[in-house]
Amino acid sequence: MSATSETVIPFDRTGTLIEVGDIVLYAHNLDRSAGLQWGKVVALDYGDDRYKFPRGVRVHVRGVSEYSSRPPTLLLRVGRLQYPDRVVVIPLPRVPVAIGDLLRGVT
């Protein structure tokens, strides 16, 4: 579905417009505590959402797992973030090299 005048514009926590291809940092569940996870925006979904009225924006991201003794790895599944204002867009020069290298090839 395309964006309409009724659609919420997806801005991050700092007021930056979220676009496909952006690298974002977002909260996720890390065992019994909160963690931060890197991801690349692969799609924006504008549509009805039971949690948002009248329209919701969902940000689909491909994430990177980096909280283990192993090197960072690209996650196999695409995640869905329902609250764009709870992520932060990070410019590529500020992204750690290992993370940037993994996310650069994600489309």
N, C-alpha and C positions, 0 to 999 in steps of 0.2 A: 504494500500500500504506500502511496506517495504522501509526502507531508502536505497538510492543509493548514489553513489559518487557525483551525482548532487544535492543531497538534502542538504539543510541548516541544520547544526547541531544546536539544540536548547540550546543555552547558555543564562543564565540570565544576568542581568546588571553588575554583578561582575565577569562574566566569568565562573560561575559554570554551569556544564551540568545539564539540567533539565530532570528529569526522572519521570516516573509514580510512584506515591506514595509520591513525594516530597510535602512539604507544602510551599506555595508561598504567597507573599504579592504583590498585584497589584493594580493599579489605577482603579477607577470606578467613575461613575457619581453619585454624592450624591446631589439630588435636583439641585440647581443652582451652586454647587461648586464641587471641586474634593475631593475624599475620597480615603482611602486605605482599601482594603478588603483582608481578609485571605481566602485561598482556598487550596484544595488538588488536585494535578494533577491526573486525572483519565484516561487520554488517551493523546497520541500525534498523530496528524494527519499529515502525510506527503503526500502532493499532490499538484496538480496545484491550484494556487490561483491567481485570477485576480489582486491582489495588489502586488504580489511578482513575480519576474522573476529569474530563470526559475521555481523554486519550492518553495513552502511555507511550513512553519511549523505552525500548530495551536495547542495551548495548551488547552485542555479541563479540566476545573476545577469545583469542587463542592465547592461553597463558603459559607461563614458564614456572616449573617447580624448582626451587632452589634451597629448600629447607632440609637438606640431608647431607650426608658426608660425601655424596656423589656430586659430580659436576652438574650445573643447571641443565635441565632437560625440557623440551617442548612437550606440553600436555597434548594428549591425543584428541580429547574432546573440546569442542567449542563451548565456552561458558556463556551464560546469559545474566547480565547485570540489569536489574530492574530500576535502579535509582542512579541516573547519570550524575546527579549532584554529589554522589559519594565516591567519585573517582577523581583523579588528577591527571591531566594530560602532561606528559613529560617530553620536552624536546629531545631529539635523538642524541645531540652532543652530551646531554646530561645522563644518558642511560649507560650503565656499566657495559664494557666492551663485550663480555661473554653473553649478556642478555641481548644486546643489540644484534650480535651476530646470529643468534637463534631466531630472533623476530624479523630480521631483515627479509628473509625468504618467504615469510607467511603472506598469503594473499587472501 
